[in-house]
Amino acid sequence: MKYILMCGGNYKEFEIPKQLLKINDETLVERTIRLLKENGITDIAISTSNPMFDYINVEKLRHNNEYVHDTDGKGQPVGCWLNAYYPTDEPACYLHGDVYFSEDAIKKIINADFKDTLFLCTCDWSDKRFVKSPKNFKGREPFGYIVKNQKVFRNAINDLLRMTENGEFKDGIKPFSWHLYRYLNGLDLCKNTKKYTEINNIFNEDGDYLVINDVTTDIDSMKDVKTLEEWLCKW
């Protein structure tokens, strides 16, 4: 299986790609590569069209991803996030490049057992993710997908893109990872809501997902970088 680190798109709130932000003097993407290699994974690639990643000594999958985060002034992205999944016929583990993965999370991902696809996510960190025992479970974050059956995976993405082009999602919403999970597992697609807490509310449903509840978290702001480094000192 190929491990693909997703480092495309454009997040204009950062001066550099956020996958190259450093946590304790190590970039997010380099940390993930190191942890994968330490666990015996050698087939690793970065999916990007940005030359800033060229210095990293792994395979580059040149992939034009038009996604631009929140630049239309209405909180909606330009382009569809689902285009971030590099098209391939071979089994692949897609990992978000802007995630700080724990050592235990990488081991769980590598050893995961499933049939066709496995969604990687957290169910209770996000806003309260830096508290060891959060009382208010406000946010849920996707971390990636492991795909054995690319035909099933690609058909799902193409169907969601078609629905988007046909205007089936409310107010021009463009589907993202949680919609993809819902489609693959036969759940309501939540086409008529913008509420993230409704779209990502899947944990009382049957489906193929792996919940990672530890220090593993994505980085959305420079404040997240500082908070995570402070929190890691206490972990």
N, CA, C and O of each residue as an XYZ file, in Angstrom:
940
protein
N       0.840     -1.202      0.000
C       0.000      0.000      0.000
C       0.871      1.246      0.000
O       1.876      1.325      0.706
N       0.459      2.227     -0.816
C       1.174      3.491     -0.860
C       0.578      4.451      0.164
O      -0.642      4.558      0.288
N       1.446      5.148      0.899
C       1.018      6.151      1.864
C       1.204      7.527      1.227
O       2.326      7.952      0.950
N       0.091      8.206      1.004
C       0.100      9.487      0.303
C      -0.223     10.614      1.282
O      -1.297     10.640      1.884
N       0.714     11.535      1.432
C       0.512     12.686      2.307
C      -0.065     13.822      1.467
O       0.564     14.284      0.515
N      -1.241     14.255      1.822
C      -1.978     15.239      1.031
C      -1.527     16.646      1.413
O      -1.808     17.127      2.510
N      -0.821     17.297      0.487
C      -0.232     18.614      0.762
C      -0.601     19.621     -0.321
O       0.202     20.490     -0.662
N      -1.801     19.509     -0.857
C      -2.244     20.427     -1.893
C      -3.123     21.520     -1.336
O      -3.202     21.716     -0.123
N      -3.786     22.233     -2.237
C      -4.671     23.305     -1.828
C      -3.919     24.560     -1.436
O      -2.688     24.584     -1.407
N      -4.673     25.595     -1.138
C      -4.094     26.888     -0.800
C      -4.841     27.469      0.393
O      -6.049     27.697      0.334
N      -4.105     27.705      1.476
C      -4.664     28.298      2.684
C      -3.995     29.655      2.874
O      -2.903     29.747      3.434
N      -4.658     30.698      2.406
C      -3.999     31.998      2.303
C      -3.706     32.641      3.648
O      -2.979     33.632      3.711
N      -4.259     32.095      4.722
C      -3.963     32.674      6.031
C      -2.566     32.331      6.518
O      -2.111     32.860      7.532
N      -1.867     31.424      5.780
C      -0.507     31.038      6.143
C       0.476     31.529      5.094
O       0.166     31.530      3.903
N       1.668     31.948      5.532
C       2.693     32.418      4.603
C       3.344     31.270      3.849
O       3.848     31.456      2.741
N       3.334     30.082      4.448
C       3.870     28.889      3.805
C       2.795     27.815      3.875
O       1.843     27.954      4.643
N       2.924     26.741      3.087
C       1.948     25.648      3.231
C       1.898     25.183      4.677
O       2.943     24.973      5.293
N       0.709     25.019      5.227
C       0.641     24.715      6.658
C       1.203     23.336      6.983
O       1.503     23.052      8.143
N       1.350     22.473      5.974
C       1.987     21.175      6.198
C       3.473     21.329      6.542
O       4.094     20.405      7.067
N       4.034     22.506      6.241
C       5.444     22.783      6.540
C       5.630     23.590      7.816
O       6.744     24.004      8.135
N       4.538     23.814      8.547
C       4.661     24.449      9.854
C       5.378     23.496     10.803
O       5.238     22.277     10.700
N       6.142     24.061     11.722
C       6.933     23.235     12.633
C       6.290     23.128     14.007
O       5.793     24.106     14.565
N       6.315     21.918     14.529
C       5.945     21.644     15.915
C       7.205     21.103     16.584
O       7.721     20.054     16.198
N       7.690     21.821     17.581
C       8.940     21.424     18.249
C      10.058     21.173     17.236
O      10.737     20.147     17.280
N      10.237     22.143     16.313
C      11.342     22.171     15.347
C      11.292     21.072     14.283
O      12.310     20.789     13.651
N      10.137     20.452     14.076
C       9.983     19.457     13.019
C       8.697     19.752     12.269
O       7.642     19.911     12.883
N       8.775     19.830     10.933
C       7.566     20.119     10.167
C       6.572     18.971     10.309
O       6.947     17.827     10.563
N       5.296     19.309     10.139
C       4.250     18.303     10.275
C       4.453     17.152      9.299
O       4.370     15.985      9.684
N       4.719     17.479      8.037
C       4.832     16.425      7.034
C       6.089     15.581      7.240
O       6.060     14.371      7.015
N       7.186     16.198      7.663
C       8.406     15.432      7.919
C       8.239     14.521      9.134
O       8.794     13.422      9.169
N       7.485     14.970     10.118
C       7.232     14.114     11.276
C       6.449     12.872     10.847
O       6.785     11.756     11.243
N       5.415     13.064     10.043
C       4.608     11.924      9.595
C       5.454     10.950      8.799
O       5.344      9.738      8.989
N       6.293     11.457      7.913
C       7.181     10.593      7.125
C       8.116      9.815      8.040
O       8.315      8.615      7.854
N       8.684     10.490      9.016
C       9.609      9.820      9.950
C       8.908      8.695     10.705
O       9.442      7.592     10.827
N       7.700      8.981     11.212
C       6.973      7.963     11.972
C       6.605      6.770     11.092
O       6.666      5.627     11.544
N       6.227      7.024      9.853
C       5.908      5.929      8.940
C       7.138      5.060      8.694
O       7.056      3.832      8.734
N       8.271      5.698      8.441
C       9.498      4.948      8.178
C       9.929      4.151      9.405
O      10.412      3.026      9.278
N       9.756      4.726     10.580
C      10.121      4.023     11.808
C       9.257      2.784     12.032
O       9.631      1.884     12.784
N       8.115      2.748     11.382
C       7.223      1.589     11.480
C       7.287      0.709     10.246
O       6.383     -0.090     10.003
N       8.352      0.850      9.465
C       8.604     -0.045      8.348
C       7.956      0.321      7.029
O       8.023     -0.457      6.077
N       7.330      1.487      6.949
C       6.682      1.910      5.707
C       7.709      2.620      4.818
O       8.367      3.567      5.250
N       7.832      2.159      3.592
C       8.798      2.756      2.657
C       8.141      3.375      1.423
O       8.728      4.249      0.785
N       6.932      2.933      1.081
C       6.245      3.460     -0.106
C       5.452      4.697      0.307
O       4.261      4.618      0.609
N       6.136      5.839      0.313
C       5.568      7.096      0.806
C       5.672      8.145     -0.297
O       6.691      8.230     -0.981
N       4.634      8.931     -0.467
C       4.639      9.981     -1.472
C       3.923     11.218     -0.940
O       3.092     11.130     -0.037
N       4.257     12.362     -1.511
C       3.571     13.612     -1.213
C       2.777     14.028     -2.440
O       3.319     14.097     -3.543
N       1.496     14.304     -2.249
C       0.639     14.760     -3.336
C       0.557     16.281     -3.279
O      -0.017     16.849     -2.350
N       1.143     16.938     -4.290
C       1.188     18.399     -4.295
C       1.640     18.902     -5.652
O       2.244     18.165     -6.430
N       1.342     20.166     -5.929
C       1.907     20.832     -7.100
C       2.829     21.966     -6.671
O       3.309     22.738     -7.501
N       3.071     22.059     -5.361
C       3.876     23.149     -4.801
C       5.347     22.742     -4.718
O       5.671     21.756     -4.055
N       6.244     23.481     -5.377
C       7.676     23.134     -5.353
C       8.335     23.285     -3.989
O       9.474     22.853     -3.810
N       7.649     23.886     -3.026
C       8.235     24.043     -1.693
C       8.463     22.707     -1.002
O       9.204     22.636     -0.021
N       7.832     21.644     -1.506
C       8.005     20.316     -0.916
C       9.097     19.507     -1.619
O       9.363     18.368     -1.235
N       9.727     20.082     -2.638
C      10.678     19.317     -3.452
C      11.894     18.836     -2.664
O      12.506     17.832     -3.028
N      12.249     19.536     -1.595
C      13.442     19.169     -0.830
C      13.252     17.879     -0.041
O      14.235     17.264      0.373
N      12.023     17.462      0.172
C      11.754     16.270      0.978
C      11.988     15.026      0.113
O      11.453     14.923     -0.991
N      12.767     14.111      0.607
C      13.238     12.976     -0.193
C      12.243     11.814     -0.188
O      12.533     10.728      0.315
N      11.066     12.071     -0.760
C      10.089     11.012     -1.029
C       9.504     11.300     -2.407
O       9.697     12.382     -2.962
N       8.789     10.322     -2.950
C       8.166     10.484     -4.257
C       7.160     11.644     -4.237
O       6.437     11.832     -3.259
N       7.125     12.417     -5.333
C       6.140     13.490     -5.476
C       5.100     13.083     -6.518
O       5.442     12.683     -7.631
N       3.848     13.190     -6.144
C       2.743     12.938     -7.059
C       2.178     14.292     -7.457
O       1.432     14.907     -6.694
N       2.528     14.753     -8.642
C       2.115     16.085     -9.083
C       0.613     16.099     -9.313
O       0.089     15.425    -10.200
N      -0.041     16.863     -8.512
C      -1.503     16.823     -8.489
C      -2.036     18.240     -8.378
O      -1.816     18.915     -7.373
N      -2.733     18.688     -9.402
C      -3.316     20.029     -9.381
C      -4.634     20.007     -8.610
O      -5.627     19.431     -9.055
N      -4.616     20.634     -7.473
C      -5.786     20.696     -6.606
C      -6.194     22.162     -6.484
O      -5.461     22.959     -5.898
N      -7.350     22.525     -7.031
C      -7.748     23.932     -7.116
C      -8.352     24.460     -5.819
O      -8.767     25.618     -5.762
N      -8.407     23.639     -4.787
C      -9.055     24.042     -3.535
C      -8.366     25.258     -2.916
O      -7.150     25.268     -2.728
N      -9.160     26.277     -2.604
C      -8.675     27.465     -1.902
C      -9.594     27.696     -0.719
O     -10.813     27.758     -0.881
N      -9.028     27.822      0.458
C      -9.812     27.854      1.691
C     -10.363     29.246      1.987
O      -9.603     30.207      2.105
N     -11.685     29.352      2.106
C     -12.376     30.552      2.591
C     -11.869     31.854      1.978
O     -11.361     32.717      2.694
N     -11.999     32.001      0.682
C     -11.528     33.240      0.072
C     -12.629     34.006     -0.649
O     -12.348     35.044     -1.248
N     -13.870     33.532     -0.612
C     -14.940     34.227     -1.325
C     -15.728     35.168     -0.419
O     -16.725     35.759     -0.834
N     -15.260     35.299      0.836
C     -15.914     36.222      1.751
C     -17.171     35.697      2.391
O     -17.809     36.412      3.164
N     -17.548     34.470      2.095
C     -18.780     33.899      2.644
C     -18.522     32.634      3.455
O     -19.458     31.935      3.840
N     -17.272     32.350      3.707
C     -16.937     31.169      4.492
C     -16.943     29.884      3.698
O     -16.736     28.810      4.263
N     -17.178     29.970      2.385
C     -17.183     28.783      1.546
C     -15.887     28.728      0.730
O     -15.418     29.761      0.252
N     -15.318     27.559      0.571
C     -14.073     27.443     -0.187
C     -14.301     27.531     -1.691
O     -15.413     27.340     -2.184
N     -13.234     27.821     -2.394
C     -13.234     27.753     -3.849
C     -12.737     26.365     -4.236
O     -11.722     25.899     -3.717
N     -13.445     25.705     -5.142
C     -13.071     24.334     -5.480
C     -13.635     23.356     -4.469
O     -14.181     23.760     -3.442
N     -13.507     22.078     -4.756
C     -14.049     21.036     -3.878
C     -12.907     20.275     -3.205
O     -11.960     19.844     -3.863
N     -13.012     20.120     -1.897
C     -11.941     19.471     -1.141
C     -11.732     18.022     -1.577
O     -10.625     17.498     -1.449
N     -12.770     17.371     -2.089
C     -12.649     15.963     -2.464
C     -11.637     15.742     -3.578
O     -11.161     14.623     -3.770
N     -11.302     16.804     -4.319
C     -10.279     16.676     -5.351
C      -8.881     16.488     -4.762
O      -7.926     16.238     -5.497
N      -8.760     16.607     -3.450
C      -7.453     16.446     -2.809
C      -6.965     15.004     -2.831
O      -5.769     14.751     -2.682
N      -7.890     14.050     -3.017
C      -7.498     12.635     -3.013
C      -6.886     12.270     -4.363
O      -7.581     12.205     -5.377
N      -5.587     12.034     -4.359
C      -4.864     11.754     -5.596
C      -5.462     10.532     -6.291
O      -5.604      9.476     -5.674
N      -5.815     10.669     -7.581
C      -6.424      9.537     -8.298
C      -5.421      8.446     -8.626
O      -4.405      8.707     -9.270
N      -5.695      7.244     -8.194
C      -4.831      6.094     -8.455
C      -5.678      4.834     -8.415
O      -6.740      4.812     -7.793
N      -5.211      3.796     -9.073
C      -5.927      2.518     -9.060
C      -5.447      1.600     -7.945
O      -6.100      0.600     -7.646
N      -4.325      1.921     -7.332
C      -3.749      1.036     -6.327
C      -4.230      1.400     -4.922
O      -4.601      2.549     -4.679
N      -4.229      0.444     -4.000
C      -4.591      0.749     -2.616
C      -3.719      1.873     -2.062
O      -2.526      1.947     -2.353
N      -4.319      2.733     -1.273
C      -3.581      3.883     -0.761
C      -4.109      4.299      0.608
O      -5.297      4.184      0.908
N      -3.187      4.781      1.414
C      -3.546      5.404      2.684
C      -3.308      6.895      2.522
O      -2.165      7.346      2.437
N      -4.395      7.658      2.481
C      -4.310      9.110      2.336
C      -4.272      9.740      3.725
O      -5.201      9.574      4.515
N      -3.203     10.456      4.015
C      -3.083     11.130      5.308
C      -3.003     12.636      5.094
O      -2.241     13.105      4.248
N      -3.777     13.387      5.847
C      -3.742     14.836      5.729
C      -2.372     15.345      6.170
O      -1.884     14.988      7.242
N      -1.767     16.171      5.347
C      -0.413     16.647      5.639
C      -0.342     17.656      6.753
O       0.744     17.917      7.271
N      -1.483     18.247      7.150
C      -1.466     19.285      8.183
C      -1.807     18.730      9.562
O      -2.243     19.467     10.446
N      -1.608     17.433      9.738
C      -1.952     16.781     11.009
C      -0.693     16.401     11.777
O       0.268     15.883     11.209
N      -0.719     16.667     13.070
C       0.306     16.172     13.987
C      -0.172     14.819     14.496
O      -1.098     14.739     15.304
N       0.473     13.752     14.012
C       0.088     12.395     14.409
C       0.930     11.928     15.598
O       2.137     12.166     15.651
N       0.287     11.271     16.530
C       1.019     10.643     17.617
C       1.656      9.352     17.106
O       1.260      8.835     16.062
N       2.626      8.840     17.828
C       3.254      7.569     17.451
C       2.214      6.445     17.489
O       2.210      5.569     16.624
N       1.344      6.472     18.485
C       0.329      5.435     18.619
C      -0.678      5.497     17.474
O      -1.144      4.463     16.996
N      -1.013      6.708     17.036
C      -1.963      6.861     15.930
C      -1.416      6.230     14.658
O      -2.150      5.544     13.946
N      -0.150      6.449     14.364
C       0.457      5.872     13.163
C       0.426      4.347     13.237
O       0.143      3.686     12.238
N       0.710      3.791     14.396
C       0.673      2.324     14.553
C      -0.744      1.797     14.323
O      -0.926      0.776     13.660
N      -1.740      2.486     14.865
C      -3.125      2.060     14.682
C      -3.525      2.118     13.208
O      -4.212      1.225     12.713
N      -3.103      3.153     12.521
C      -3.433      3.310     11.108
C      -2.807      2.189     10.287
O      -3.468      1.596      9.435
N      -1.541      1.901     10.540
C      -0.830      0.871      9.774
C      -1.437     -0.507     10.003
O      -1.485     -1.324      9.083
N      -1.901     -0.773     11.223
C      -2.403     -2.107     11.579
C      -3.923     -2.240     11.481
O      -4.485     -3.258     11.884
N      -4.584     -1.221     10.951
C      -6.048     -1.234     10.899
C      -6.561     -2.334      9.979
O      -5.963     -2.634      8.946
N      -7.686     -2.929     10.380
C      -8.321     -3.988      9.598
C      -9.695     -3.493      9.128
O     -10.479     -2.984      9.929
N      -9.982     -3.641      7.840
C     -11.252     -3.170      7.297
C     -11.458     -3.820      5.939
O     -10.591     -4.549      5.456
N     -12.622     -3.555      5.312
C     -12.957     -4.201      4.041
C     -12.517     -3.363      2.843
O     -11.539     -3.704      2.178
N     -13.229     -2.272      2.560
C     -12.957     -1.473      1.360
C     -12.298     -0.129      1.667
O     -11.266      0.216      1.092
N     -12.915      0.627      2.587
C     -12.400      1.949      2.945
C     -12.503      2.143      4.454
O     -13.389      1.591      5.106
N     -11.583      2.934      4.994
C     -11.606      3.229      6.431
C     -11.349      4.716      6.628
O     -10.313      5.236      6.212
N     -12.287      5.389      7.257
C     -12.211      6.822      7.532
C     -11.438      7.033      8.832
O     -11.713      6.373      9.834
N     -10.480      7.944      8.817
C      -9.680      8.264     10.004
C     -10.145      9.596     10.565
O     -10.170     10.599      9.852
N     -10.514      9.609     11.847
C     -11.090     10.824     12.400
C     -10.963     10.818     13.925
O     -10.487      9.859     14.532
N     -11.402     11.911     14.506
C     -11.525     11.987     15.955
C     -12.957     12.361     16.293
O     -13.626     13.026     15.503
N     -13.430     11.944     17.449
C     -14.822     12.239     17.797
C     -14.958     13.257     18.911
O     -16.079     13.663     19.219
N     -13.863     13.692     19.534
C     -14.122     14.529     20.711
C     -13.012     15.526     21.053
O     -12.890     15.940     22.206
N     -12.205     15.913     20.064
C     -11.170     16.890     20.428
C     -11.490     18.264     19.855
O     -12.270     18.991     20.470
N     -10.953     18.647     18.752
C     -11.202     19.946     18.123
C     -11.134     21.087     19.143
O     -10.069     21.336     19.706
N     -12.256     21.790     19.394
C     -12.209     22.942     20.287
C     -11.676     22.580     21.665
O     -11.021     23.395     22.313
N     -11.953     21.359     22.115
C     -11.517     20.924     23.443
C     -10.402     19.886     23.340
O     -10.155     19.144     24.291
N      -9.737     19.832     22.206
C      -8.787     18.737     21.981
C      -7.528     18.861     22.827
O      -6.782     17.891     22.964
N      -7.279     20.032     23.393
C      -6.083     20.187     24.200
C      -6.366     20.014     25.694
O      -5.550     20.377     26.541
N      -7.524     19.461     25.993
C      -7.880     19.134     27.370
C      -7.954     17.623     27.456
O      -8.603     16.982     26.629
N      -7.295     17.048     28.452
C      -7.167     15.592     28.487
C      -8.510     14.888     28.632
O      -8.712     13.815     28.064
N      -9.423     15.478     29.382
C     -10.756     14.881     29.540
C     -11.811     15.927     29.203
O     -12.435     16.479     30.109
N     -12.024     16.209     27.931
C     -12.970     17.267     27.556
C     -14.391     16.953     27.999
O     -14.848     15.814     27.899
N     -15.085     17.980     28.491
C     -16.462     17.799     28.934
C     -17.453     18.122     27.812
O     -18.557     17.579     27.776
N     -17.054     19.003     26.906
C     -17.934     19.401     25.811
C     -17.332     18.950     24.489
O     -16.323     19.496     24.041
N     -17.944     17.962     23.873
C     -17.414     17.422     22.624
C     -17.953     18.263     21.465
O     -19.009     17.956     20.912
N     -17.236     19.309     21.104
C     -17.741     20.277     20.134
C     -17.336     19.974     18.701
O     -18.113     20.229     17.782
N     -16.154     19.441     18.489
C     -15.669     19.341     17.127
C     -15.145     17.973     16.786
O     -14.720     17.217     17.660
N     -15.180     17.661     15.506
C     -14.676     16.377     15.034
C     -13.871     16.644     13.781
O     -14.313     17.382     12.900
N     -12.687     16.049     13.692
C     -11.799     16.335     12.578
C     -11.475     15.076     11.787
O     -11.230     14.024     12.376
N     -11.469     15.169     10.455
C     -10.989     14.065      9.630
C      -9.477     14.111      9.508
O      -8.896     15.193      9.427
N      -8.833     12.953      9.494
C      -7.372     12.883      9.375
C      -6.926     12.175      8.099
O      -5.767     12.295      7.700
N      -7.836     11.435      7.451
C      -7.438     10.737      6.245
C      -8.360      9.582      5.914
O      -9.412      9.408      6.528
N      -7.949      8.801      4.938
C      -8.703      7.641      4.479
C      -7.729      6.544      4.090
O      -6.692      6.813      3.485
N      -8.059      5.312      4.435
C      -7.317      4.163      3.928
C      -8.234      3.465      2.934
O      -9.383      3.156      3.251
N      -7.725      3.219      1.733
C      -8.573      2.705      0.655
C      -7.966      1.438      0.068
O      -6.873      1.466     -0.497
N      -8.679      0.334      0.206
C      -8.295     -0.906     -0.475
C      -8.966     -0.991     -1.845
O      -8.358     -1.444     -2.815
N     -10.214     -0.557     -1.915
C     -10.997     -0.644     -3.139
C     -11.137      0.746     -3.758
O     -12.043      1.500     -3.404
N     -10.244      1.077     -4.677
C     -10.271      2.405     -5.272
C     -11.502      2.619     -6.154
O     -11.964      3.751     -6.296
N     -12.035      1.563     -6.741
C     -13.220      1.713     -7.585
C     -14.394      2.233     -6.768
O     -15.090      3.157     -7.190
N     -14.614      1.641     -5.597
C     -15.684      2.099     -4.710
C     -15.448      3.535     -4.279
O     -16.370      4.351     -4.267
N     -14.206      3.838     -3.926
C     -13.827      5.163     -3.432
C     -14.007      6.216     -4.521
O     -14.604      7.266     -4.284
N     -13.490      5.933     -5.710
C     -13.568      6.886     -6.829
C     -15.010      7.108     -7.281
O     -15.395      8.235     -7.590
N     -15.799      6.052     -7.321
C     -17.202      6.201     -7.706
C     -17.938      7.117     -6.739
O     -18.773      7.923     -7.151
N     -17.626      6.993     -5.457
C     -18.257      7.841     -4.448
C     -17.877      9.301     -4.665
O     -18.741     10.178     -4.640
N     -16.593      9.565     -4.875
C     -16.139     10.934     -5.105
C     -16.780     11.507     -6.362
O     -17.259     12.641     -6.352
N     -16.794     10.741     -7.433
C     -17.366     11.231     -8.689
C     -18.859     11.515     -8.554
O     -19.360     12.489     -9.116
N     -19.568     10.670     -7.815
C     -20.999     10.907     -7.617
C     -21.241     12.183     -6.815
O     -22.156     12.946     -7.123
N     -20.427     12.416     -5.790
C     -20.572     13.629     -4.987
C     -20.232     14.877     -5.801
O     -20.887     15.909     -5.659
N     -19.214     14.784     -6.649
C     -18.871     15.916     -7.516
C     -19.997     16.197     -8.508
O     -20.299     17.353     -8.803
N     -20.615     15.133     -9.020
C     -21.737     15.307     -9.934
C     -22.909     15.987     -9.222
O     -23.541     16.885     -9.778
N     -23.194     15.555     -7.991
C     -24.272     16.177     -7.218
C     -23.986     17.662     -6.993
O     -24.893     18.493     -7.020
N     -22.710     17.977     -6.771
C     -22.321     19.370     -6.559
C     -22.578     20.194     -7.811
O     -23.138     21.289     -7.743
N     -22.164     19.659     -8.952
C     -22.373     20.359    -10.223
C     -23.855     20.541    -10.519
O     -24.250     21.521    -11.152
N     -24.669     19.606    -10.067
C     -26.113     19.679    -10.304
C     -26.831     20.556     -9.282
O     -28.051     20.710     -9.340
N     -26.069     21.135     -8.337
C     -26.670     22.026     -7.352
C     -27.504     21.335     -6.303
O     -28.438     21.928     -5.763
N     -27.179     20.075     -6.000
C     -27.992     19.310     -5.053
C     -27.692     19.645     -3.599
O     -28.474     19.301     -2.713
N     -26.555     20.322     -3.338
C     -26.219     20.714     -1.980
C     -26.662     22.151     -1.729
O     -26.515     23.010     -2.598
N     -27.196     22.409     -0.559
C     -27.770     23.701     -0.207
C     -26.753     24.838     -0.320
O     -25.612     24.720      0.127
N     -27.201     25.948     -0.932
C     -26.428     27.194     -0.987
C     -25.008     26.999     -1.510
O     -24.081     27.677     -1.068
N     -24.839     26.071     -2.452
C     -23.527     25.899     -3.058
C     -22.494     25.222     -2.188
O     -21.298     25.308     -2.466
N     -22.941     24.539     -1.120
C     -22.004     23.806     -0.262
C     -21.251     22.786     -1.103
O     -21.834     22.096     -1.938
N     -19.951     22.703     -0.869
C     -19.135     21.719     -1.574
C     -18.786     20.601     -0.598
O     -18.232     20.869      0.467
N     -19.098     19.360     -0.940
C     -18.900     18.250     -0.003
C     -17.438     18.046      0.356
O     -16.539     18.328     -0.436
N     -17.221     17.549      1.575
C     -15.867     17.272      2.047
C     -15.842     15.886      2.676
O     -16.736     15.079      2.422
N     -14.847     15.600      3.481
C     -14.589     14.235      3.947
C     -15.784     13.593      4.636
O     -16.046     12.406      4.442
N     -16.511     14.365      5.438
C     -17.636     13.775      6.170
C     -18.757     13.370      5.224
O     -19.405     12.345      5.438
N     -18.994     14.165      4.175
C     -19.982     13.779      3.169
C     -19.548     12.495      2.468
O     -20.368     11.619      2.193
N     -18.259     12.392      2.183
C     -17.738     11.193      1.531
C     -17.955      9.974      2.416
O     -18.370      8.920      1.935
N     -17.677     10.114      3.699
C     -17.920      9.015      4.629
C     -19.393      8.614      4.623
O     -19.729      7.431      4.573
N     -20.257      9.613      4.674
C     -21.696      9.337      4.697
C     -22.126      8.591      3.432
O     -22.911      7.645      3.499
N     -21.616      9.016      2.300
C     -21.986      8.351      1.048
C     -21.524      6.900      1.057
O     -22.299      5.999      0.737
N     -20.283      6.672      1.415
C     -19.715      5.322      1.392
C     -20.419      4.376      2.353
O     -20.412      3.163      2.146
N     -21.026      4.921      3.401
C     -21.675      4.084      4.407
C     -23.196      4.167      4.378
O     -23.866      3.731      5.315
N     -23.739      4.728      3.300
C     -25.184      4.728      3.115
C     -25.949      5.594      4.095
O     -27.101      5.295      4.410
N     -25.333      6.662      4.586
C     -26.000      7.554      5.527
C     -26.572      8.779      4.805
O     -26.209      9.062      3.663
N     -27.452      9.485      5.470
C     -27.998     10.725      4.938
C     -26.856     11.682      4.606
O     -25.953     11.870      5.421
N     -26.887     12.289      3.422
C     -25.798     13.160      2.977
C     -25.867     14.566      3.554
O     -24.957     15.365      3.332
N     -26.927     14.884      4.289
C     -27.054     16.219      4.904
C     -26.901     17.315      3.847
O     -26.160     18.277      4.047
N     -27.595     17.167      2.738
C     -27.476     18.121      1.631
C     -28.065     19.492      1.963
O     -27.716     20.490      1.333
N     -28.952     19.537      2.945
C     -29.688     20.772      3.201
C     -29.249     21.503      4.454
O     -30.004     22.307      5.001
N     -28.056     21.237      4.906
C     -27.572     21.933      6.096
C     -26.128     22.367      5.925
O     -25.330     21.694      5.273
N     -25.813     23.498      6.521
C     -24.436     23.967      6.581
C     -23.810     23.676      7.937
O     -22.629     23.944      8.156
N     -24.611     23.125      8.845
C     -24.138     22.942     10.210
C     -23.136     21.792     10.289
O     -23.484     20.628     10.087
N     -21.901     22.141     10.582
C     -20.840     21.145     10.645
C     -21.140     20.080     11.690
O     -20.839     18.902     11.494
N     -21.739     20.501     12.807
C     -22.019     19.555     13.893
C     -23.070     18.525     13.496
O     -23.134     17.454     14.099
N     -23.890     18.824     12.501
C     -24.844     17.843     11.992
C     -24.176     16.930     10.966
O     -24.395     15.718     10.962
N     -23.367     17.520     10.108
C     -22.722     16.745      9.048
C     -21.769     15.715      9.625
O     -21.700     14.590      9.129
N     -21.024     16.088     10.679
C     -20.026     15.157     11.221
C     -20.551     14.303     12.367
O     -19.772     13.640     13.052
N     -21.862     14.312     12.582
C     -22.453     13.539     13.669
C     -22.724     12.108     13.191
O     -23.858     11.756     12.867
N     -21.676     11.300     13.152
C     -21.797      9.949     12.589
C     -21.485      8.849     13.597
O     -21.511      7.668     13.250
N     -21.195      9.219     14.826
C     -20.642      8.238     15.742
C     -21.656      7.328     16.422
O     -21.285      6.411     17.155
N     -22.928      7.583     16.175
C     -23.950      6.652     16.647
C     -24.449      5.762     15.515
O     -25.424      5.028     15.673
N     -23.773      5.834     14.376
C     -24.145      5.058     13.199
C     -23.106      3.974     12.947
O     -21.936      4.118     13.302
N     -23.555      2.889     12.330
C     -22.610      1.849     11.928
C     -21.845      2.319     10.697
O     -22.411      2.956      9.808
N     -20.567      2.001     10.655
C     -19.761      2.382      9.504
C     -18.304      2.060      9.741
O     -17.903      1.690     10.845
N     -17.516      2.205      8.684
C     -16.093      1.883      8.762
C     -15.281      3.139      9.045
O     -14.935      3.885      8.128
N     -14.980      3.367     10.312
C     -14.129      4.490     10.681
C     -13.234      4.098     11.852
O     -13.564      3.208     12.636
N     -12.112      4.773     11.951
C     -11.177      4.572     13.056
C     -11.067      5.885     13.805
O     -10.647      6.898     13.246
N     -11.448      5.860     15.073
C     -11.381      7.055     15.905
C     -10.032      7.116     16.606
O      -9.613      6.156     17.253
N      -9.366      8.234     16.473
C      -8.069      8.448     17.126
C      -8.255      9.537     18.160
O      -8.474     10.698     17.816
N      -8.169      9.164     19.433
C      -8.384     10.127     20.511
C      -7.143     10.238     21.381
O      -7.042      9.623     22.443
N      -6.211     11.031     20.903
C      -5.026     11.328     21.702
C      -4.526     12.702     21.285
O      -5.331     13.566     20.937
N      -3.249     12.919     21.311
C      -2.695     14.216     20.949
C      -2.826     14.511     19.458
O      -2.643     15.656     19.045
N      -3.133     13.526     18.659
C      -3.260     13.712     17.216
C      -4.280     14.809     16.899
O      -5.411     14.767     17.384
N      -3.879     15.792     16.084
C      -4.759     16.906     15.767
C      -4.296     17.600     14.500
O      -3.111     17.581     14.167
N      -5.240     18.212     13.795
C      -4.841     19.019     12.654
C      -4.500     20.430     13.131
O      -4.844     20.817     14.248
N      -3.833     21.180     12.290
C      -3.422     22.538     12.614
C      -4.177     23.501     11.705
O      -4.049     23.440     10.482
N      -4.959     24.383     12.303
C      -5.749     25.335     11.530
C      -5.284     26.776     11.684
O      -5.721     27.649     10.934
N      -4.399     27.037     12.652
C      -3.965     28.409     12.888
C      -2.616     28.395     13.597
O      -2.190     27.368     14.126
N      -1.954     29.544     13.601
C      -0.697     29.655     14.327
C      -0.942     29.509     15.833
O      -0.058     29.078     16.573
N      -2.127     29.866     16.269
C      -2.472     29.671     17.675
C      -2.475     28.185     18.008
O      -2.063     27.789     19.099
N      -2.945     27.354     17.060
C      -2.934     25.908     17.267
C      -1.514     25.398     17.473
O      -1.281     24.520     18.303
N      -0.565     25.947     16.717
C       0.838     25.526     16.838
C       1.330     25.787     18.251
O       1.890     24.896     18.889
N       1.126     26.992     18.739
C       1.582     27.368     20.072
C       0.891     26.540     21.150
O       1.529     26.058     22.086
N      -0.429     26.384     21.002
C      -1.187     25.639     22.004
C      -0.766     24.182     22.048
O      -0.638     23.602     23.127
N      -0.548     23.583     20.873
C      -0.141     22.185     20.826
C       1.222     21.984     21.462
O       1.414     21.028     22.213
N       2.175     22.866     21.177
C       3.505     22.743     21.772
C       3.434     22.855     23.290
O       4.126     22.126     24.000
N       2.607     23.757     23.788
C       2.438     23.894     25.235
C       1.790     22.644     25.811
O       2.175     22.166     26.878
N       0.802     22.121     25.093
C       0.081     20.967     25.575
C       0.939     19.711     25.569
O       0.815     18.866     26.456
N       1.828     19.585     24.550
C       2.706     18.430     24.469
C       3.660     18.345     25.652
O       4.062     17.252     26.053
N       4.019     19.481     26.202
C       4.905     19.517     27.369
C       4.226     18.910     28.598
O       4.901     18.466     29.527
N       2.906     18.892     28.603
C       2.156     18.383     29.755
C       1.660     16.962     29.544
O       1.232     16.307     30.495
N       1.713     16.471     28.287
C       1.138     15.177     27.952
C       1.896     14.027     28.597
O       1.533     12.866     28.410
